[in-house]
């Protein structure tokens, strides 16, 4: 079977490799991004998957598979490219837009989508974020037919996964990737044998769509919400906080074991090389993995020591949002 892949996932190389090992031909991969894919599993976790052959760019290069960049699949030139590929099936993994019926009609077997939840639970974008951030039920894997309704197609394969207590986005994503190649092989075999997929049953729920404002620290959020949202944002959306003088990102948050005298939310207790302690939601918390935005990473310890002295107050959410917008505008203008 000839299968065209459309993906916005940097670690989709394992899926492409699974197709090749199953004897399928992959004429091309279409990506919505130029040179850069979504950044899950940065740092050591990414290099582990990279060495295991999951980087889709490297997989395509080794196997002489072209990567075509297109923001959408319903453009006229992309339809011409799809016809040229003569693929039997469209396989979608992490595509950011709903795919039109006109595009699906170009494939004799239509299209299937890889979705990280037990549908109809957590339809929509980025269910893993919802699983970690709000403890939403439904973590797992579904591979379903692409239909006009978002994530509403009949199921070829479904498998539940247990959430990881206290686990980050990357840890959940890694568990999801671990079961993906075998599931893809099963589905391709089933489609080739003419298996009829099973309709979804039950009432659908929808994953909360990630917004950039979710990155910003609200000094009044509860300690549990601080921990869960930081885990959900890690690592492709590090959280952001700051003062009038500097903005910084952080990747981890923990309860502070020492209980100092209670102070107003946002009040700094102290700072270290890559961390600081403060009151959030009425409780002392520790933020770590800090990096001052707009400055070389090696300057972070000095700037934190100079600017985050005990008693300093972090910006409340509304003021922080305005400050981040100004910072982004200045960076775009080159100031």
Secondary structure, DSSP 8 states (H G I E B T S, - for coil): -BEEEEE-BTT-HHHHHHHHHTT-B--EEEESSSS--B--S-THHHHHHHHTT--HHHHHHHTT-EEEE-S-S-SHHHHHHHHHHT-SEEEEES-SS---HHHHTTSTT-EEEEESS-TTTTBSS-HHHHHHHH--S--EEEEEE--SSTT-S-EEEEEE----TT--HHHHHHHHHHTHHHHHHHHHHHHHTT---B---S---B-----GGGGB--TTS-HHHHHHHHHHHTTTT-EEEE-SS-EEEESEEEE-SS------TTBEEEE-SSEEEEEETTEEEEEES-EETTS-GGGHHHHHHHH--TT-B---HHHHHHHHHHHHHHHHHT-
